[in-house]
Amino acid sequence: MKMTIDAMMAKSLFKDYDRDYFTTTALEAILDYYDEIGENTEFDVIAICCDWNEYGEGSALKFSDFINDYSYLMDDEEFPKLDTNDQVEALIEELEEHTYITRLENGNVLLQVF
């Protein structure tokens, strides 16, 4: 039996699992990603929480977490002197070489953990 899941249903399932880490916008992007790679993807709340991170307003992780999690990738000695927005943009550019990452419509960043 198959069931199509939309972002609102996904949000409800994440709440049921006490894993409400993502905004609806991020869940829509994640579902779109899985739709693109194959329509027979099994929906697994725990696996999604392990495979994806969203950083920004309304999500469990903030931009300061994003900088803390990935600043080790930056060799540039000027990186610590940049303001937060510039650090985020520099990290997005760097991470594009390593994983799937996107800036969401709500201004947050969604990335597939590697």
C-alpha positions as CSV (number, residue, x, y, z in Angstrom):
1,M,0.0,0.0,0.0
2,K,1.3,3.5,-0.9
3,M,0.3,6.8,0.5
4,T,1.2,10.3,-0.8
5,I,2.4,12.6,2.0
6,D,2.2,16.4,1.7
7,A,4.1,18.9,3.9
8,M,1.2,19.3,6.4
9,M,0.9,15.6,6.9
10,A,4.6,15.3,7.3
11,K,4.6,18.1,9.9
12,S,2.0,16.2,11.8
13,L,4.0,13.0,11.7
14,F,7.1,14.8,12.9
15,K,5.1,16.2,15.8
16,D,3.8,12.7,16.6
17,Y,7.4,11.4,16.8
18,D,8.4,14.5,18.9
19,R,10.8,15.5,16.2
20,D,9.3,18.8,15.0
21,Y,12.7,20.2,13.9
22,F,11.7,21.5,10.4
23,T,9.6,24.3,9.1
24,T,6.8,23.5,6.7
25,T,8.9,25.1,3.9
26,A,11.8,22.8,4.7
27,L,9.5,19.7,4.7
28,E,8.1,20.8,1.3
29,A,11.7,21.0,0.0
30,I,12.6,17.6,1.4
31,L,9.5,16.0,0.0
32,D,10.2,17.6,-3.4
33,Y,13.8,16.2,-3.2
34,Y,12.5,12.7,-2.6
35,D,9.9,13.0,-5.4
36,E,12.7,13.9,-7.8
37,I,14.9,11.0,-6.9
38,G,12.1,8.4,-7.0
39,E,8.5,8.2,-6.2
40,N,8.8,5.0,-4.2
41,T,10.8,6.5,-1.3
42,E,9.7,5.3,2.1
43,F,8.8,8.1,4.5
44,D,10.9,7.6,7.7
45,V,10.8,10.4,10.2
46,I,13.9,9.3,12.1
47,A,16.0,8.8,8.9
48,I,15.0,12.3,7.6
49,C,16.0,13.8,11.0
50,C,19.4,12.1,10.6
51,D,19.9,13.0,6.9
52,W,18.8,16.6,6.9
53,N,19.3,19.8,8.9
54,E,17.5,23.1,8.5
55,Y,19.1,26.2,10.0
56,G,17.3,29.5,10.6
57,E,14.2,31.0,12.0
58,G,11.5,28.6,13.2
59,S,13.7,25.6,12.9
60,A,15.4,23.6,15.7
61,L,18.9,24.9,14.6
62,K,19.9,28.5,14.2
63,F,22.5,30.1,11.9
64,S,25.0,30.2,14.7
65,D,24.7,26.4,14.8
66,F,25.3,26.3,11.1
67,I,28.5,28.3,11.5
68,N,29.6,26.2,14.4
69,D,28.9,22.9,12.6
70,Y,30.7,23.8,9.3
71,S,33.2,26.6,9.9
72,Y,36.0,23.9,10.0
73,L,35.6,23.8,6.2
74,M,36.8,27.4,5.8
75,D,40.6,27.8,5.4
76,D,40.2,31.5,4.9
77,E,41.7,33.4,7.9
78,E,39.2,36.3,7.1
79,F,36.2,34.0,7.7
80,P,36.0,34.7,11.5
81,K,36.0,38.5,10.8
82,L,32.9,38.3,8.5
83,D,29.5,39.2,9.9
84,T,27.0,36.3,10.3
85,N,25.3,36.8,7.0
86,D,28.5,36.7,5.1
87,Q,29.7,33.7,7.0
88,V,26.5,31.8,6.1
89,E,26.8,32.7,2.5
90,A,30.5,31.6,2.4
91,L,29.6,28.3,4.0
92,I,26.7,27.8,1.5
93,E,29.1,28.3,-1.3
94,E,31.6,25.9,0.2
95,L,29.0,23.2,1.0
96,E,27.7,23.2,-2.5
97,E,30.8,21.3,-3.4
98,H,30.1,18.6,-0.7
99,T,26.3,18.0,-0.4
100,Y,22.8,19.1,-1.5
101,I,22.2,22.5,0.1
102,T,19.6,25.2,-0.7
103,R,18.4,28.5,0.5
104,L,14.7,28.2,1.2
105,E,11.9,30.7,0.4
106,N,11.7,31.5,4.2
107,G,15.4,32.5,4.2
108,N,16.5,29.4,6.0
109,V,19.2,26.9,4.8
110,L,18.4,23.2,4.2
111,L,21.2,20.7,3.7
112,Q,21.7,17.0,3.4
113,V,24.1,16.0,6.2
114,F,27.3,14.4,5.0
